[in-house]
Structure formats: C-alpha cells, structure tokens
C-alpha cells in the first residue's frame, strides 16, 4: 500500500511539473559546482536549497519509476 501511495505521489508531482510550462518537462541537471553549493547550503538548514535539489533530481526519479 505504501509503494502505491509513493508512486501516486511521484506521478502527481511529475505531472504538476509538466504543467508549469517552462518549455521542458524537467529542469536541467545541476552542474557539479551548483550541486555542491546547494548541498552545502542544505546541510546548513536552507530549505530553498533542499527544494532545488529535489526539483533537479526528479529526472532520476522519473527514470527509476519508468524502468522500475
């Protein structure tokens, strides 16, 4: 039941990103330097940095869902 709920949540999140109309389904991947900066900010408690990391890693989540 938990996996079905998680799958539904991921699918709705992916669907909502596609509706944003930013020209592509997902944001472009972060560069290594950008990812390091956001990870450092996140480790210091920056919620916005956490959100950026999550949004930019949705491509990986979608790949896992589609091939899992």
N, CA, C, O and CB atoms as a CASP TS submission, in Angstrom:
PFRMAT TS
TARGET T0000
AUTHOR 0000-0000-0000
METHOD Language model
MODEL 1
PARENT N/A
ATOM      1  N   UNK     1       0.819  -1.195   0.000  1.00  0.00           N
ATOM      2  CA  UNK     1       0.000   0.000   0.000  1.00  0.00           C
ATOM      3  C   UNK     1       0.861   1.256   0.000  1.00  0.00           C
ATOM      4  O   UNK     1       0.553   2.233  -0.684  1.00  0.00           O
ATOM      5  CB  UNK     1      -0.931  -0.001   1.199  1.00  0.00           C
ATOM      6  N   UNK     2       1.957   1.221   0.783  1.00  0.00           N
ATOM      7  CA  UNK     2       2.851   2.369   0.850  1.00  0.00           C
ATOM      8  C   UNK     2       3.499   2.634  -0.502  1.00  0.00           C
ATOM      9  O   UNK     2       3.643   3.789  -0.903  1.00  0.00           O
ATOM     10  CB  UNK     2       3.923   2.148   1.915  1.00  0.00           C
ATOM     11  N   UNK     3       3.891   1.577  -1.208  1.00  0.00           N
ATOM     12  CA  UNK     3       4.528   1.784  -2.509  1.00  0.00           C
ATOM     13  C   UNK     3       3.539   2.381  -3.513  1.00  0.00           C
ATOM     14  O   UNK     3       3.927   3.204  -4.342  1.00  0.00           O
ATOM     15  CB  UNK     3       5.094   0.456  -3.047  1.00  0.00           C
ATOM     16  N   UNK     4       2.279   1.980  -3.450  1.00  0.00           N
ATOM     17  CA  UNK     4       1.263   2.550  -4.341  1.00  0.00           C
ATOM     18  C   UNK     4       1.050   4.029  -4.030  1.00  0.00           C
ATOM     19  O   UNK     4       0.878   4.839  -4.941  1.00  0.00           O
ATOM     20  CB  UNK     4      -0.068   1.780  -4.210  1.00  0.00           C
ATOM     21  N   UNK     5       1.060   4.376  -2.763  1.00  0.00           N
ATOM     22  CA  UNK     5       0.907   5.769  -2.364  1.00  0.00           C
ATOM     23  C   UNK     5       2.102   6.591  -2.821  1.00  0.00           C
ATOM     24  O   UNK     5       1.944   7.703  -3.325  1.00  0.00           O
ATOM     25  CB  UNK     5       0.735   5.879  -0.847  1.00  0.00           C
ATOM     26  N   UNK     6       3.285   6.047  -2.645  1.00  0.00           N
ATOM     27  CA  UNK     6       4.502   6.736  -3.075  1.00  0.00           C
ATOM     28  C   UNK     6       4.514   6.922  -4.585  1.00  0.00           C
ATOM     29  O   UNK     6       4.890   7.987  -5.075  1.00  0.00           O
ATOM     30  CB  UNK     6       5.748   5.958  -2.629  1.00  0.00           C
ATOM     31  N   UNK     7       4.110   5.909  -5.320  1.00  0.00           N
ATOM     32  CA  UNK     7       4.056   6.002  -6.775  1.00  0.00           C
ATOM     33  C   UNK     7       3.049   7.065  -7.213  1.00  0.00           C
ATOM     34  O   UNK     7       3.328   7.844  -8.124  1.00  0.00           O
ATOM     35  CB  UNK     7       3.694   4.641  -7.385  1.00  0.00           C
ATOM     36  N   UNK     8       1.901   7.099  -6.582  1.00  0.00           N
ATOM     37  CA  UNK     8       0.885   8.100  -6.897  1.00  0.00           C
ATOM     38  C   UNK     8       1.398   9.505  -6.603  1.00  0.00           C
ATOM     39  O   UNK     8       1.180  10.424  -7.392  1.00  0.00           O
ATOM     40  CB  UNK     8      -0.400   7.828  -6.105  1.00  0.00           C
ATOM     41  N   UNK     9       2.071   9.674  -5.481  1.00  0.00           N
ATOM     42  CA  UNK     9       2.634  10.971  -5.119  1.00  0.00           C
ATOM     43  C   UNK     9       3.678  11.420  -6.134  1.00  0.00           C
ATOM     44  O   UNK     9       3.674  12.576  -6.557  1.00  0.00           O
ATOM     45  CB  UNK     9       3.252  10.913  -3.724  1.00  0.00           C
ATOM     46  N   UNK    10       4.565  10.522  -6.526  1.00  0.00           N
ATOM     47  CA  UNK    10       5.598  10.858  -7.515  1.00  0.00           C
ATOM     48  C   UNK    10       4.972  11.202  -8.857  1.00  0.00           C
ATOM     49  O   UNK    10       5.388  12.162  -9.504  1.00  0.00           O
ATOM     50  CB  UNK    10       6.589   9.695  -7.680  1.00  0.00           C
ATOM     51  N   UNK    11       3.992  10.442  -9.278  1.00  0.00           N
ATOM     52  CA  UNK    11       3.341  10.711 -10.555  1.00  0.00           C
ATOM     53  C   UNK    11       2.636  12.065 -10.539  1.00  0.00           C
ATOM     54  O   UNK    11       2.694  12.798 -11.527  1.00  0.00           O
ATOM     55  CB  UNK    11       2.343   9.601 -10.886  1.00  0.00           C
ATOM     56  N   UNK    12       1.964  12.414  -9.425  1.00  0.00           N
ATOM     57  CA  UNK    12       1.302  13.710  -9.389  1.00  0.00           C
ATOM     58  C   UNK    12       2.310  14.844  -9.361  1.00  0.00           C
ATOM     59  O   UNK    12       2.065  15.903  -9.940  1.00  0.00           O
ATOM     60  CB  UNK    12       0.383  13.801  -8.184  1.00  0.00           C
ATOM     61  N   UNK    13       3.432  14.642  -8.701  1.00  0.00           N
ATOM     62  CA  UNK    13       4.473  15.663  -8.682  1.00  0.00           C
ATOM     63  C   UNK    13       5.051  15.863 -10.076  1.00  0.00           C
ATOM     64  O   UNK    13       5.253  16.996 -10.513  1.00  0.00           O
ATOM     65  CB  UNK    13       5.584  15.283  -7.696  1.00  0.00           C
ATOM     66  N   UNK    14       5.316  14.766 -10.771  1.00  0.00           N
ATOM     67  CA  UNK    14       5.849  14.856 -12.128  1.00  0.00           C
ATOM     68  C   UNK    14       4.838  15.515 -13.055  1.00  0.00           C
ATOM     69  O   UNK    14       5.216  16.323 -13.904  1.00  0.00           O
ATOM     70  CB  UNK    14       6.225  13.463 -12.655  1.00  0.00           C
ATOM     71  N   UNK    15       3.574  15.189 -12.907  1.00  0.00           N
ATOM     72  CA  UNK    15       2.525  15.784 -13.732  1.00  0.00           C
ATOM     73  C   UNK    15       2.439  17.289 -13.488  1.00  0.00           C
ATOM     74  O   UNK    15       2.295  18.063 -14.434  1.00  0.00           O
ATOM     75  CB  UNK    15       1.168  15.119 -13.442  1.00  0.00           C
ATOM     76  N   UNK    16       2.526  17.700 -12.235  1.00  0.00           N
ATOM     77  CA  UNK    16       2.440  19.131 -11.926  1.00  0.00           C
ATOM     78  C   UNK    16       3.621  19.890 -12.501  1.00  0.00           C
ATOM     79  O   UNK    16       3.459  21.039 -12.913  1.00  0.00           O
ATOM     80  CB  UNK    16       2.369  19.350 -10.417  1.00  0.00           C
ATOM     81  N   UNK    17       4.788  19.300 -12.544  1.00  0.00           N
ATOM     82  CA  UNK    17       5.940  19.966 -13.145  1.00  0.00           C
ATOM     83  C   UNK    17       5.748  20.140 -14.646  1.00  0.00           C
ATOM     84  O   UNK    17       6.158  21.154 -15.210  1.00  0.00           O
ATOM     85  CB  UNK    17       7.221  19.176 -12.867  1.00  0.00           C
ATOM     86  N   UNK    18       5.136  19.175 -15.286  1.00  0.00           N
ATOM     87  CA  UNK    18       4.904  19.278 -16.723  1.00  0.00           C
ATOM     88  C   UNK    18       3.907  20.382 -17.048  1.00  0.00           C
ATOM     89  O   UNK    18       3.934  20.933 -18.148  1.00  0.00           O
ATOM     90  CB  UNK    18       4.406  17.947 -17.274  1.00  0.00           C
ATOM     91  N   UNK    19       3.036  20.711 -16.115  1.00  0.00           N
ATOM     92  CA  UNK    19       2.033  21.741 -16.342  1.00  0.00           C
ATOM     93  C   UNK    19       2.582  23.153 -16.138  1.00  0.00           C
ATOM     94  O   UNK    19       1.910  24.125 -16.482  1.00  0.00           O
ATOM     95  CB  UNK    19       0.857  21.517 -15.427  1.00  0.00           C
ATOM     96  N   UNK    20       3.775  23.283 -15.592  1.00  0.00           N
ATOM     97  CA  UNK    20       4.332  24.599 -15.330  1.00  0.00           C
ATOM     98  C   UNK    20       4.573  25.385 -16.610  1.00  0.00           C
ATOM     99  O   UNK    20       4.538  26.615 -16.587  1.00  0.00           O
ATOM    100  CB  UNK    20       5.621  24.468 -14.559  1.00  0.00           C
ATOM    101  N   UNK    21       4.816  24.707 -17.723  1.00  0.00           N
ATOM    102  CA  UNK    21       5.006  25.390 -18.989  1.00  0.00           C
ATOM    103  C   UNK    21       6.345  26.068 -19.140  1.00  0.00           C
ATOM    104  O   UNK    21       6.442  27.110 -19.788  1.00  0.00           O
ATOM    105  CB  UNK    21       3.950  26.381 -19.170  1.00  0.00           C
ATOM    106  N   UNK    22       7.387  25.495 -18.549  1.00  0.00           N
ATOM    107  CA  UNK    22       8.704  26.113 -18.651  1.00  0.00           C
ATOM    108  C   UNK    22       9.467  25.655 -19.894  1.00  0.00           C
ATOM    109  O   UNK    22      10.669  25.903 -19.994  1.00  0.00           O
ATOM    110  CB  UNK    22       9.514  25.803 -17.412  1.00  0.00           C
ATOM    111  N   UNK    23       8.804  24.996 -20.836  1.00  0.00           N
ATOM    112  CA  UNK    23       9.452  24.596 -22.076  1.00  0.00           C
ATOM    113  C   UNK    23       9.969  23.173 -22.072  1.00  0.00           C
ATOM    114  O   UNK    23      10.182  22.600 -23.141  1.00  0.00           O
ATOM    115  CB  UNK    23      10.570  25.513 -22.364  1.00  0.00           C
ATOM    116  N   UNK    24      10.175  22.594 -20.924  1.00  0.00           N
ATOM    117  CA  UNK    24      10.607  21.200 -20.851  1.00  0.00           C
ATOM    118  C   UNK    24       9.948  20.552 -19.644  1.00  0.00           C
ATOM    119  O   UNK    24       9.442  21.235 -18.754  1.00  0.00           O
ATOM    120  CB  UNK    24      12.161  21.089 -20.764  1.00  0.00           C
ATOM    121  N   UNK    25       9.962  19.245 -19.628  1.00  0.00           N
ATOM    122  CA  UNK    25       9.302  18.535 -18.546  1.00  0.00           C
ATOM    123  C   UNK    25      10.033  18.686 -17.216  1.00  0.00           C
ATOM    124  O   UNK    25       9.402  18.754 -16.161  1.00  0.00           O
ATOM    125  CB  UNK    25       9.179  17.078 -18.896  1.00  0.00           C
ATOM    126  N   UNK    26      11.344  18.739 -17.266  1.00  0.00           N
ATOM    127  CA  UNK    26      12.146  18.788 -16.044  1.00  0.00           C
ATOM    128  C   UNK    26      13.172  19.908 -16.147  1.00  0.00           C
ATOM    129  O   UNK    26      13.571  20.293 -17.247  1.00  0.00           O
ATOM    130  CB  UNK    26      12.847  17.431 -15.789  1.00  0.00           C
ATOM    131  N   UNK    27      13.597  20.429 -15.002  1.00  0.00           N
ATOM    132  CA  UNK    27      14.686  21.405 -15.043  1.00  0.00           C
ATOM    133  C   UNK    27      15.970  20.729 -15.509  1.00  0.00           C
ATOM    134  O   UNK    27      16.129  19.517 -15.364  1.00  0.00           O
ATOM    135  CB  UNK    27      14.890  22.060 -13.656  1.00  0.00           C
ATOM    136  N   UNK    28      16.878  21.512 -16.064  1.00  0.00           N
ATOM    137  CA  UNK    28      18.169  20.962 -16.496  1.00  0.00           C
ATOM    138  C   UNK    28      18.938  20.476 -15.275  1.00  0.00           C
ATOM    139  O   UNK    28      18.799  21.035 -14.187  1.00  0.00           O
ATOM    140  CB  UNK    28      19.001  22.026 -17.282  1.00  0.00           C
ATOM    141  N   UNK    29      19.755  19.429 -15.452  1.00  0.00           N
ATOM    142  CA  UNK    29      20.559  18.959 -14.321  1.00  0.00           C
ATOM    143  C   UNK    29      21.496  20.060 -13.815  1.00  0.00           C
ATOM    144  O   UNK    29      21.935  20.920 -14.579  1.00  0.00           O
ATOM    145  CB  UNK    29      21.371  17.717 -14.724  1.00  0.00           C
ATOM    146  N   UNK    30      21.787  20.014 -12.539  1.00  0.00           N
ATOM    147  CA  UNK    30      22.725  20.967 -11.957  1.00  0.00           C
ATOM    148  C   UNK    30      24.145  20.598 -12.346  1.00  0.00           C
ATOM    149  O   UNK    30      24.458  19.423 -12.537  1.00  0.00           O
ATOM    150  CB  UNK    30      22.581  21.014 -10.425  1.00  0.00           C
ATOM    151  N   UNK    31      25.005  21.601 -12.463  1.00  0.00           N
ATOM    152  CA  UNK    31      26.424  21.322 -12.675  1.00  0.00           C
ATOM    153  C   UNK    31      26.989  20.783 -11.357  1.00  0.00           C
ATOM    154  O   UNK    31      26.352  20.893 -10.309  1.00  0.00           O
ATOM    155  CB  UNK    31      27.206  22.614 -13.154  1.00  0.00           C
ATOM    156  N   UNK    32      28.164  20.213 -11.421  1.00  0.00           N
ATOM    157  CA  UNK    32      28.791  19.677 -10.205  1.00  0.00           C
ATOM    158  C   UNK    32      28.991  20.780  -9.169  1.00  0.00           C
ATOM    159  O   UNK    32      28.778  20.562  -7.977  1.00  0.00           O
ATOM    160  CB  UNK    32      30.145  19.012 -10.539  1.00  0.00           C
ATOM    161  N   UNK    33      29.401  21.964  -9.624  1.00  0.00           N
ATOM    162  CA  UNK    33      29.629  23.084  -8.701  1.00  0.00           C
ATOM    163  C   UNK    33      28.311  23.550  -8.075  1.00  0.00           C
ATOM    164  O   UNK    33      28.256  23.837  -6.879  1.00  0.00           O
ATOM    165  CB  UNK    33      30.313  24.260  -9.436  1.00  0.00           C
ATOM    166  N   UNK    34      27.259  23.624  -8.881  1.00  0.00           N
ATOM    167  CA  UNK    34      25.956  24.042  -8.355  1.00  0.00           C
ATOM    168  C   UNK    34      25.438  23.028  -7.342  1.00  0.00           C
ATOM    169  O   UNK    34      24.940  23.400  -6.280  1.00  0.00           O
ATOM    170  CB  UNK    34      24.939  24.218  -9.499  1.00  0.00           C
ATOM    171  N   UNK    35      25.558  21.744  -7.677  1.00  0.00           N
ATOM    172  CA  UNK    35      25.083  20.714  -6.753  1.00  0.00           C
ATOM    173  C   UNK    35      25.838  20.776  -5.435  1.00  0.00           C
ATOM    174  O   UNK    35      25.237  20.652  -4.368  1.00  0.00           O
ATOM    175  CB  UNK    35      25.229  19.323  -7.377  1.00  0.00           C
ATOM    176  N   UNK    36      27.152  20.968  -5.502  1.00  0.00           N
ATOM    177  CA  UNK    36      27.948  21.064  -4.279  1.00  0.00           C
ATOM    178  C   UNK    36      27.504  22.258  -3.439  1.00  0.00           C
ATOM    179  O   UNK    36      27.375  22.150  -2.219  1.00  0.00           O
ATOM    180  CB  UNK    36      29.443  21.180  -4.617  1.00  0.00           C
ATOM    181  N   UNK    37      27.267  23.414  -4.103  1.00  0.00           N
ATOM    182  CA  UNK    37      26.832  24.611  -3.388  1.00  0.00           C
ATOM    183  C   UNK    37      25.490  24.373  -2.692  1.00  0.00           C
ATOM    184  O   UNK    37      25.323  24.712  -1.521  1.00  0.00           O
ATOM    185  CB  UNK    37      26.726  25.801  -4.355  1.00  0.00           C
ATOM    186  N   UNK    38      24.527  23.781  -3.430  1.00  0.00           N
ATOM    187  CA  UNK    38      23.213  23.525  -2.838  1.00  0.00           C
ATOM    188  C   UNK    38      23.288  22.488  -1.718  1.00  0.00           C
ATOM    189  O   UNK    38      22.567  22.602  -0.726  1.00  0.00           O
ATOM    190  CB  UNK    38      22.236  23.056  -3.913  1.00  0.00           C
ATOM    191  N   UNK    39      24.146  21.486  -1.862  1.00  0.00           N
ATOM    192  CA  UNK    39      24.313  20.501  -0.791  1.00  0.00           C
ATOM    193  C   UNK    39      24.879  21.143   0.467  1.00  0.00           C
ATOM    194  O   UNK    39      24.457  20.825   1.579  1.00  0.00           O
ATOM    195  CB  UNK    39      25.226  19.363  -1.251  1.00  0.00           C
ATOM    196  N   UNK    40      25.837  22.050   0.287  1.00  0.00           N
ATOM    197  CA  UNK    40      26.405  22.751   1.446  1.00  0.00           C
ATOM    198  C   UNK    40      25.353  23.628   2.119  1.00  0.00           C
ATOM    199  O   UNK    40      25.247  23.653   3.345  1.00  0.00           O
ATOM    200  CB  UNK    40      27.613  23.608   1.021  1.00  0.00           C
ATOM    201  N   UNK    41      24.574  24.352   1.304  1.00  0.00           N
ATOM    202  CA  UNK    41      23.512  25.200   1.866  1.00  0.00           C
ATOM    203  C   UNK    41      22.455  24.352   2.572  1.00  0.00           C
ATOM    204  O   UNK    41      21.964  24.721   3.639  1.00  0.00           O
ATOM    205  CB  UNK    41      22.854  26.049   0.757  1.00  0.00           C
ATOM    206  N   UNK    42      22.107  23.201   1.961  1.00  0.00           N
ATOM    207  CA  UNK    42      21.123  22.310   2.568  1.00  0.00           C
ATOM    208  C   UNK    42      21.628  21.777   3.915  1.00  0.00           C
ATOM    209  O   UNK    42      20.863  21.680   4.875  1.00  0.00           O
ATOM    210  CB  UNK    42      20.801  21.140   1.618  1.00  0.00           C
ATOM    211  N   UNK    43      22.905  21.438   3.978  1.00  0.00           N
ATOM    212  CA  UNK    43      23.461  20.916   5.232  1.00  0.00           C
ATOM    213  C   UNK    43      23.436  21.957   6.348  1.00  0.00           C
ATOM    214  O   UNK    43      23.527  21.618   7.527  1.00  0.00           O
ATOM    215  CB  UNK    43      24.891  20.437   5.012  1.00  0.00           C
ATOM    216  N   UNK    44      23.311  23.236   5.961  1.00  0.00           N
ATOM    217  CA  UNK    44      23.217  24.314   6.948  1.00  0.00           C
ATOM    218  C   UNK    44      21.761  24.678   7.258  1.00  0.00           C
ATOM    219  O   UNK    44      21.490  25.627   7.994  1.00  0.00           O
ATOM    220  CB  UNK    44      23.965  25.550   6.447  1.00  0.00           C
ATOM    221  N   UNK    45      20.825  23.901   6.679  1.00  0.00           N
ATOM    222  CA  UNK    45      19.414  24.091   7.005  1.00  0.00           C
ATOM    223  C   UNK    45      18.623  24.930   6.023  1.00  0.00           C
ATOM    224  O   UNK    45      17.490  25.309   6.321  1.00  0.00           O
ATOM    225  CB  UNK    45      19.309  24.704   8.324  1.00  0.00           C
ATOM    226  N   UNK    46      19.185  25.236   4.853  1.00  0.00           N
ATOM    227  CA  UNK    46      18.500  26.058   3.854  1.00  0.00           C
ATOM    228  C   UNK    46      17.424  25.231   3.151  1.00  0.00           C
ATOM    229  O   UNK    46      17.738  24.314   2.392  1.00  0.00           O
ATOM    230  CB  UNK    46      19.510  26.626   2.823  1.00  0.00           C
ATOM    231  N   UNK    47      16.158  25.556   3.403  1.00  0.00           N
ATOM    232  CA  UNK    47      15.033  24.815   2.842  1.00  0.00           C
ATOM    233  C   UNK    47      14.938  25.024   1.328  1.00  0.00           C
ATOM    234  O   UNK    47      14.609  24.091   0.595  1.00  0.00           O
ATOM    235  CB  UNK    47      13.723  25.242   3.520  1.00  0.00           C
ATOM    236  N   UNK    48      15.222  26.227   0.862  1.00  0.00           N
ATOM    237  CA  UNK    48      15.187  26.504  -0.579  1.00  0.00           C
ATOM    238  C   UNK    48      16.216  25.653  -1.322  1.00  0.00           C
ATOM    239  O   UNK    48      15.932  25.157  -2.413  1.00  0.00           O
ATOM    240  CB  UNK    48      15.446  28.000  -0.847  1.00  0.00           C
ATOM    241  N   UNK    49      17.394  25.481  -0.751  1.00  0.00           N
ATOM    242  CA  UNK    49      18.421  24.630  -1.370  1.00  0.00           C
ATOM    243  C   UNK    49      17.924  23.187  -1.446  1.00  0.00           C
ATOM    244  O   UNK    49      18.161  22.501  -2.440  1.00  0.00           O
ATOM    245  CB  UNK    49      19.755  24.702  -0.570  1.00  0.00           C
ATOM    246  N   UNK    50      17.244  22.730  -0.413  1.00  0.00           N
ATOM    247  CA  UNK    50      16.659  21.379  -0.418  1.00  0.00           C
ATOM    248  C   UNK    50      15.671  21.241  -1.567  1.00  0.00           C
ATOM    249  O   UNK    50      15.686  20.244  -2.290  1.00  0.00           O
ATOM    250  CB  UNK    50      15.957  21.076   0.932  1.00  0.00           C
ATOM    251  N   UNK    51      14.814  22.240  -1.734  1.00  0.00           N
ATOM    252  CA  UNK    51      13.809  22.192  -2.798  1.00  0.00           C
ATOM    253  C   UNK    51      14.449  22.177  -4.183  1.00  0.00           C
ATOM    254  O   UNK    51      13.990  21.460  -5.072  1.00  0.00           O
ATOM    255  CB  UNK    51      12.862  23.380  -2.680  1.00  0.00           C
ATOM    256  N   UNK    52      15.500  22.960  -4.367  1.00  0.00           N
ATOM    257  CA  UNK    52      16.204  22.977  -5.659  1.00  0.00           C
ATOM    258  C   UNK    52      16.791  21.601  -5.946  1.00  0.00           C
ATOM    259  O   UNK    52      16.675  21.099  -7.064  1.00  0.00           O
ATOM    260  CB  UNK    52      17.326  24.054  -5.668  1.00  0.00           C
ATOM    261  N   UNK    53      17.412  20.994  -4.957  1.00  0.00           N
ATOM    262  CA  UNK    53      17.999  19.659  -5.145  1.00  0.00           C
ATOM    263  C   UNK    53      16.927  18.638  -5.517  1.00  0.00           C
ATOM    264  O   UNK    53      17.140  17.804  -6.398  1.00  0.00           O
ATOM    265  CB  UNK    53      18.734  19.209  -3.866  1.00  0.00           C
ATOM    266  N   UNK    54      15.791  18.702  -4.856  1.00  0.00           N
ATOM    267  CA  UNK    54      14.699  17.768  -5.150  1.00  0.00           C
ATOM    268  C   UNK    54      14.185  17.988  -6.562  1.00  0.00           C
ATOM    269  O   UNK    54      14.028  17.029  -7.318  1.00  0.00           O
ATOM    270  CB  UNK    54      13.551  17.930  -4.135  1.00  0.00           C
ATOM    271  N   UNK    55      13.923  19.227  -6.927  1.00  0.00           N
ATOM    272  CA  UNK    55      13.381  19.522  -8.256  1.00  0.00           C
ATOM    273  C   UNK    55      14.322  19.089  -9.369  1.00  0.00           C
ATOM    274  O   UNK    55      13.878  18.576 -10.396  1.00  0.00           O
ATOM    275  CB  UNK    55      13.093  21.005  -8.384  1.00  0.00           C
ATOM    276  N   UNK    56      15.605  19.290  -9.171  1.00  0.00           N
ATOM    277  CA  UNK    56      16.568  18.967 -10.218  1.00  0.00           C
ATOM    278  C   UNK    56      16.913  17.480 -10.266  1.00  0.00           C
ATOM    279  O   UNK    56      17.557  17.028 -11.212  1.00  0.00           O
ATOM    280  CB  UNK    56      17.825  19.770 -10.017  1.00  0.00           C
ATOM    281  N   UNK    57      16.496  16.725  -9.269  1.00  0.00           N
ATOM    282  CA  UNK    57      16.729  15.282  -9.291  1.00  0.00           C
ATOM    283  C   UNK    57      15.490  14.498  -9.691  1.00  0.00           C
ATOM    284  O   UNK    57      15.506  13.268  -9.659  1.00  0.00           O
ATOM    285  CB  UNK    57      17.206  14.817  -7.938  1.00  0.00           C
ATOM    286  N   UNK    58      14.421  15.181 -10.065  1.00  0.00           N
ATOM    287  CA  UNK    58      13.204  14.487 -10.481  1.00  0.00           C
ATOM    288  C   UNK    58      13.399  13.688 -11.765  1.00  0.00           C
ATOM    289  O   UNK    58      12.688  12.710 -11.998  1.00  0.00           O
ATOM    290  CB  UNK    58      12.083  15.482 -10.668  1.00  0.00           C
ATOM    291  N   UNK    59      14.352  14.093 -12.597  1.00  0.00           N
ATOM    292  CA  UNK    59      14.656  13.340 -13.818  1.00  0.00           C
ATOM    293  C   UNK    59      15.068  11.912 -13.436  1.00  0.00           C
ATOM    294  O   UNK    59      14.633  10.947 -14.064  1.00  0.00           O
ATOM    295  CB  UNK    59      15.788  14.044 -14.646  1.00  0.00           C
ATOM    296  N   UNK    60      15.905  11.786 -12.409  1.00  0.00           N
ATOM    297  CA  UNK    60      16.329  10.465 -11.944  1.00  0.00           C
ATOM    298  C   UNK    60      15.146   9.686 -11.379  1.00  0.00           C
ATOM    299  O   UNK    60      15.012   8.490 -11.637  1.00  0.00           O
ATOM    300  CB  UNK    60      17.433  10.597 -10.881  1.00  0.00           C
ATOM    301  N   UNK    61      14.296  10.349 -10.619  1.00  0.00           N
ATOM    302  CA  UNK    61      13.112   9.690 -10.050  1.00  0.00           C
ATOM    303  C   UNK    61      12.215   9.155 -11.166  1.00  0.00           C
ATOM    304  O   UNK    61      11.735   8.023 -11.094  1.00  0.00           O
ATOM    305  CB  UNK    61      12.320  10.672  -9.148  1.00  0.00           C
ATOM    306  N   UNK    62      11.990   9.972 -12.196  1.00  0.00           N
ATOM    307  CA  UNK    62      11.152   9.548 -13.320  1.00  0.00           C
ATOM    308  C   UNK    62      11.772   8.350 -14.034  1.00  0.00           C
ATOM    309  O   UNK    62      11.063   7.428 -14.437  1.00  0.00           O
ATOM    310  CB  UNK    62      10.947  10.709 -14.311  1.00  0.00           C
ATOM    311  N   UNK    63      13.077   8.365 -14.189  1.00  0.00           N
ATOM    312  CA  UNK    63      13.766   7.246 -14.851  1.00  0.00           C
ATOM    313  C   UNK    63      13.592   5.962 -14.037  1.00  0.00           C
ATOM    314  O   UNK    63      13.340   4.897 -14.601  1.00  0.00           O
ATOM    315  CB  UNK    63      15.276   7.564 -15.038  1.00  0.00           C
ATOM    316  N   UNK    64      13.725   6.061 -12.735  1.00  0.00           N
ATOM    317  CA  UNK    64      13.580   4.888 -11.857  1.00  0.00           C
ATOM    318  C   UNK    64      12.148   4.370 -11.912  1.00  0.00           C
ATOM    319  O   UNK    64      11.924   3.162 -11.987  1.00  0.00           O
ATOM    320  CB  UNK    64      13.969   5.239 -10.394  1.00  0.00           C
ATOM    321  N   UNK    65      11.180   5.282 -11.874  1.00  0.00           N
ATOM    322  CA  UNK    65       9.766   4.867 -11.917  1.00  0.00           C
ATOM    323  C   UNK    65       9.446   4.180 -13.242  1.00  0.00           C
ATOM    324  O   UNK    65       8.776   3.147 -13.263  1.00  0.00           O
ATOM    325  CB  UNK    65       8.833   6.086 -11.714  1.00  0.00           C
ATOM    326  N   UNK    66       9.922   4.751 -14.339  1.00  0.00           N
ATOM    327  CA  UNK    66       9.616   4.183 -15.657  1.00  0.00           C
ATOM    328  C   UNK    66      10.305   2.857 -15.907  1.00  0.00           C
ATOM    329  O   UNK    66       9.780   2.018 -16.639  1.00  0.00           O
ATOM    330  CB  UNK    66      10.006   5.152 -16.735  1.00  0.00           C
ATOM    331  N   UNK    67      11.466   2.651 -15.316  1.00  0.00           N
ATOM    332  CA  UNK    67      12.221   1.418 -15.563  1.00  0.00           C
ATOM    333  C   UNK    67      12.180   0.447 -14.388  1.00  0.00           C
ATOM    334  O   UNK    67      12.757  -0.638 -14.458  1.00  0.00           O
ATOM    335  CB  UNK    67      13.655   1.752 -15.882  1.00  0.00           C
ATOM    336  N   UNK    68      11.510   0.827 -13.325  1.00  0.00           N
ATOM    337  CA  UNK    68      11.485   0.004 -12.122  1.00  0.00           C
ATOM    338  C   UNK    68      10.452  -0.982 -12.188  1.00  0.00           C
ATOM    339  O   UNK    68      10.286  -1.767 -11.254  1.00  0.00           O
ATOM    340  CB  UNK    68      11.306   0.796 -10.921  1.00  0.00           C
TER
END
